[in-house]
Amino acid sequence: MFQKLTSLLFVLFIANVIFAQDTTQKIIEGRKNDKSQFNKPYVILISADGFRSDFTELYDASFLKTASTNGVRAKFMTPSFPSLTFPNHYTIATGMYPSHHGLVDNTYFDKTSGLQYSMGNTKMVGEGKWYGGTPLWVLAEKQKMLSASFYWVGSEADIQNTRPTYYYKYNDKISIASRIKAVKDWLSLPEDQRPHMITFYFPEVDHEAHTYGPNDIHVAAAVKFVDSSINALQAELATLNLPINYIFVSDHGMTKVDVENTIAMPKAIDTAAMRVPWGDALIHVYAKDASKLESTYEGLKKDTAVSVYKLDETPDYWHYKKSDDVYNRLGDFIVVPHLPRPFNFSNRKTTLGKHGFDNHHPDMRATFMAWGPAFKKGLSIDGFENVNVYPIVAKILGLEYDEKSIDGKLNVLKPILQPIPSTMKGPKNN
């Protein structure tokens, strides 16, 4: 009996260790804002995962409707392909398409190292070697402007040996009130310690839309939660009388799928000869045995439930060709299911809501709104690609960057800005 009790306690201890979440703030000591950064504006880049472009009206997000009326709102923002969380959050942060910054999927095989990256692997998530480009917080820190992150893909990693000065490892244990207080505390610090570039992330809409589908009261409640939380954040920060600019985005949209008639692993794929990381909106097929590539491809071409692409056949707007594959991480084939049927390689019933599909599909459209002293008021703009967020944030903060190193173009969103005083301008990208 004692032995059984001891074994049970040991199992519980191990489970507690596995599922424990780190809720402590991380601070990189010894950094200070350069004096040239003291009078720069502030940017809070907020993402609500899965917040489709029509959710504001569909679920009456009253604060966001008012805020965007007093600022700028796009009809939609086009995510990069694939329309998944990790690739698109990092695209927004770097101004680069996934094939160029290296996070080509939530899960993928890196041919150079022979390792499989997964967003669920916390060790890998914190390793800078998986992340190309220069995310906004690294750009700021290298120019002696402090940054902070209350979650963002890549913010926990030592990218170019640099993390935000203030950051948290992702967890779901910290209340929204505590998160808002942390941001206010950051912005209440002395000028030499105060971050000018802040990221902030909400997972709730994506979670509920996956579970219940995008047209459900649970999603409505999640949208209301995000809306009221941003309202509370702005109200708290208004007392500081700082030139704070808010940019509200999402990484992708969401669509309802057929959970009864899902697609199993295509019969043409022999997993003994091909490596296939998990996916439900697309799969990468990597050859273990290259001699089987052509026969596998021809077999997939005959499968009416999917479309298969060699890398020289993918649509140009995906930016997902062999010539785009900077880090050699794309599959030899890309296979996508025909909506509304997703892939499902397990015996479990899949969720009602999905994303990751063609980034030009209307249901994949993301959200973009911006307000604050840097932005024009009452402006509505057409849809645009999410790679263009990066240069506009750098512009507001007066940060230099190599225009040739990113895919975004400043001219796309420059018209949404108020004229920036010469004292705020950096020497480049103006």
N, C-alpha and C positions, 0 to 999 in steps of 0.2 A: 504493500500500500504506500509506504513512504517513498519507495522507488518510483512508483507511478506519479505520485504528487510532485516529486522532484523533477521528473521528466516534463510534466505539464507546465510547471513554473518556468522551466528552461525554454520550452516552446513559446510561452507567452512573452518571455523576455526577448527572445529573438524576433518575434513578430513586432514587438514594441520598437525595437531598434530599426527594423526594416521600414516601418511605416512612420517613424518619427520624422518631423519636419523642422527644419532650421528656420526659426522666425526672427533671428537676430539681425540687426542692421550691420552691414560690413562698411568699414570706413578705411580708405587708403590714407594713411597718415602722411603729413609733410607736404601736402599740396596746398597751393594758394592760387587764387586768381591773380593774374598779372594786373597791374594798375590800369593798363589800357582796356581791360575788360569790365571795369567797374560800372561804367555808364551804359553798357550794352543792354538791350531788352532781354526778356526772359521768354522762353518757349516751353510750354507743357504739351507734349505730344501724347495724346490719349488714344488708345485703341480699345474698341469693344469687339472682341472676337466674334465673327459670324453675324455682325450687325448689317444685314442686307440693306441695299440702298433705299428700299421702300418701307423699312420698318418704322422710321420716324413718323410717317403719316399713318401707316397701317395700325400702329399701336399708340398713337397720340402721345409722342414724347414731347410734352409741352415746353419744357425748358429748352431743349435742343432746337425746336422750331423757332422759338423767340430769339435764341442766341444766334442762330444762323441768319435770321432775318436782319439782325443787327451787324452781320458780318458778311461772310462769303459762304455759298453753298454750291457744290457741284451736283448736277443731276445724278451722277454716279461716278465712282472711280473704278476703273478696270484693274482687277488684280493681274498679277503675272501668272503664267502657267508653270506648274499646276496650281490651281486655286486652293492651296492648302496653307495651314497656319504657319509652320516654320519657314518655308520658302518666302512667303509674302511679308511676314513681319520683318524678316531680314532684308528683303528688297526695299521696303519703306525706309529702313534704317541706313541703307547703303546707296540707294539710287541705282542698283544694278539688278539685272534679270537673274533668276536663280541659277541658270547655267553658267553665269559669269561670276557669281559670288560663291558658288559651291554647294549651297543647300538646295539641291535639285529636287528634293522630296522630303517628306517627314521621315522616311526610311529609304536608304539607298545603299548600294554596294560601291565602295571606293576601289577601283581596279588597281590603283597604284600601290596601296597599302595592303589590299586583300581583306580589309575590314568592312563590316557593315555598320553604318551609322544609324542610330535610332533616336528619335526625340524622347523616348522613354528611358534612355540610358543616361542617368544623371552624371556619370563620370564623363562621358563623351560630350554632353551638353556644355560642360565647363572647360573643355579643351579648345584653346584658340586655333589649333591647326585645322579645324573643320570649317572655319569661317574666313572667307576671303573679303576683299574690299576694306573700306575704312568706315565703320558705322559712326553715326553722328556724335556719340559720346567720346569715341576715340579721337575723332576730328577735333572736338572741342578741347579735350584734355591735352592733346599735343600742341595746342596753341595757348595753353595756360588759361583755359576757361574751364571752370569746374562743372561737372555734370552729376546727375543722380538718376537712379532708375528704381521705380517700384514695379519691377518686372518688365521684361522685353526679351524676345528671343536674341540670344547672343550676349546679353548684358552680364551674365555670370561668367563668361569665358575670358581668358587672358588673350584677347585679340591684339596682335602686335604688342604683346606684353602689357596691355593696358585695359583696365576695367574702369567703370565710373568711380568717382571719388566716394560716392555714397550709393549703396545698392543692397538689395535683398535677393536671396535665392528664392526661386518660385515656390510658393506654398499657398494652401487655401485656408490657413488658420488665422490670418490677421484680419481683423474686422475692417470694414470700410471706414469707420470713424477713426481707427488708429492709423490707417493709411493716409487719410486726409490730414490728420495731425502731423504725421511725419513730413509731408510736403510743406505744410505751414512752418514747421520747425526749421526745415532746410532754408526756406526763404526768409526766415527771421534771423539767420546767422549774420555776423558782420560781413561787410562787402567782400573781404578777401577770402571768406570761407563759403560764400553763398553760391549754389549752382545756378547756372543760367539755362542749361539744357536738361530737361527732366522728361522721362518717359513714365507712362502710367498705363496699366493694362487691366481690362475686365474680361473674365472668362465666361460669365453667366449666360449670355445670350447664346453663344455657341453650344454650351452644354445642354441647355433646354431645347434648342432647335434640333440638335442631334437626337435627343431622346424622344421628343414628342412630335417632331416635324415642325416646319416653320409657321404653320397656321394653327397655333394652339395657345390657350390661355396662359400656359406656363412661359411661353416665349414673350407674351404680352407683359407678364409680371417682370421678367428679366429686363426687358426694354425699359419699363418704368423704373426699375432699380438703378440702372445705369443713368437714366435721365435725372433722377432725383439726386444721385450721388455726385454727378458733375455739377449740378446746381449747388449742392452743399459745399463742394470744393471751391467753386468760384466765390461763393458768399464768404467763406472763411478767409480766402486770400485777398479779397477786396479790401479788408481792413489794413493791409500792409502798404497800400498805395504804391505798388510797383507796376512798371510797364509790362504786364504779363500778357502773352499771346497764347491762345488756346487753339490747338489743331486737333480735331476729332476725326478719327479714321476707323475703318475696319479692314481686316485682311482679306475678306472674301464674303460671299453671300451664302445662301443655303437653298436646297431644293428638296421636295418630298420625293421619296423613291418607293419602288414596289418591294415590299419586304417579303412577299409571298413567293415571288418568282425570281429569285436572285440567281446570279451566274456563278457556277462552280469553276474551279480551275479548268481552263479550256483543255480538251482532250489532246489537242495538238502539242501541248507542252509536256515534255517528259522531264520531270524534275530531277531525274538522275543525270540528265545532260544539260539542264538549264537551271540557273539560280533565279529565284523569283521572290524578292522581298515582299512583305505583306502590303496590300493596297486594296481599296474598294472602288475608287474612282479612276484609277489607272494602275497599271503594273509595269515595272521595268523587267525585261527578260534579259539576263546576262548568260552568255554561253560558258558552260564548263567544258563542253565538247564542241568546238567550232565547226566540226564537220556536220553537225546536226542543225546548223543555223538555217540553211536554205529550206530544208524540208519542214522545219518548224514554222518558218514564215509562210510557206505555201499552205500548210495546214490551217494556220490562223486566218489566212485570207478566205478560206472556205467557211469559216465560222460566222454565221449571220448575226450572232449576238454581240460581236465585238468588231472594232476596227483595229488594224495593226499597221504600224508605221516603222519602216527603217528610218534611221536618223536623217537620211537625206530626203525623206518624204514628209516629214512633219510640217504642219502649216508654218509659214514664215512668222506669223504674229505670236507663235509660241516661243520663239527664240530658243529652240530646243533641238537644234541640229548638231551634227558632229563638230562642225566648225565653231559652234557656240560653247562646246563642252570643255571649258578651261581646265577643269580638274579631273577629267576622265571619269565621270561618275554616272553618266547616262547609260541606260540599258542598251543592248544591241538592238532591241525592238522596244517600242512603246505600245502597249495594248490598252485600249479604252473600251469600256462597256457602253452599250447603247441605252441611254436613259429611257424609261425610269428604272431600269434594272441595274443595280450595282453588283460588283463582285462580292462574293461571300464564301470564304474558304474554310469556314468552320461549321459546326452543327448548330451553333447558336443563332437565334434570330437577329438579324441586323437592325440597326436603328432606323427610324423613319426619316430622319433628315441627313443629307449628305452634301459634301462639297468636294472640290478637287477636280471637277470636270472642266471642259473647255472654258477658258477665261472670258470668251466673248458671249457665253450663254447669259441671257438676262438675269437668271436667278443667281448667278455667281457675282453679280455686281456688288461692289463695296461702297462704303459711305465716305464722304469728305465734307467737312465743315471747318470753318476757321473764323475766329473773332478776336478782337483785341486791337491795340493802337496801331499795329503794323498793317492791318487789313482795311480795305475799303468796306463800306457799309451798304447793305441791301443789294448785294451783287449775286446774281445767279449765273453759273457758267456751265458749259457743256461737260460731258464726261471726258476723262483723261486717264492716262496710265499712271499707276502708282509709283513708278520710278521717278516721277517728277516732284515728289514731295521733298526729297533730300535737298535739291539745290535751293528750294525756297526757304527751308529752315536755315541752311547755311547763310543765305542772303540776309535774313532777318538778324542773325547773330553776328554778321560780319566776319564769317570764317572763310578762310581760303581753302580751295580744293582744286584738284586737277580736273578740268572739265572733260578731258579725254579719258579719264579713268572711270567714269560713270556712264550710265545709259540715259539718265534723266537730263532734261534740258531746262535751263532757267527760264527761257522765254515762254514756256508753256504756262507757267503760273505767275510770272512776274507782273502781269496786268492786274492781279488781285491785290497788290500791295499799295499802300499809301506811299508817297514819295518819302524815302528814307533820308533823314538829315545827314549831311556830309560827315558829321562827327561819329556817326554810327557805322560808316562804311569801311570795309576792309580794303586792302590794296588790289584785290583781284575779284573776279566774278561779279562785277558790278554792271 
